[in-house]
């Protein structure tokens, strides 16, 4: 029995003519690859440096969803390139250019080229919780146990 899900539509606008649209690299990939839009030339990230890299596109994420910007595992493994605020969140009401905060955690400079895949975008549903202030919270087995309280 097939349980086909209705897929949300991601509207994408090129802000820069040289921008590449986000694209899925395999049929079952959860993320859409995001490419750097650097038509003026490459940018070099020194070890420890972070930089805001433009993608040249803007998105309209459907209401009830968020865009999660995540690191690419290949860049992380080979070069130590990650995203400072991973995963970064793109809200459904944001319409500005999508930019990615890359950081070089490696030990050598890394050159970001125009069109290079720098991150991935996962579109995921969001529970829009209402906030209710209370005097006491319900009991839970863990209680107030914090970092490391559930084992090593």
C-alpha positions, 0 to 999 in steps of 0.5 A: 500500500502506497502512502504518498505524501503531499510534498511542500513546494519550495519557491526559489528566486534568483537574486543574481543571474549567476546563481545556481538553484538548490538541487537534490543530488539523488532521488532520495536525498533529504537535502538540497545542495546550496551553491556559493554565488561568487561571480566576482571571484573565489573567497579564501577562508583561513583556518579558524576564519568564518565568512558569510557566503552568498548563494544568490537565491531567495526562498519562500518556504511554506507556512508550517515549515522551516529551512534547515541549513546544514554542513556538507559531510564531504567538506567537513571530512576533507577540509574541516569546513562547517557551518557556525550555527548548524543547523541554521534556520530559515523561517517561512516569512524570510524573503531575503538572500540565503547566505551561509556562515561557513567556518574553516575548522581545518588546518589549511586555507580553503578556497570557496569557488563560485558554484561550489556546493557549500551546504545543504537545505532540508525543508522540515515541518515545524510545530508552532507551539503556544506558550503557556506560563505555569507555576509548576511543570509536570513531573518527569523521570529525568527531572532537573538532571542536566548535561550528562545526567542520563549516563556517559 
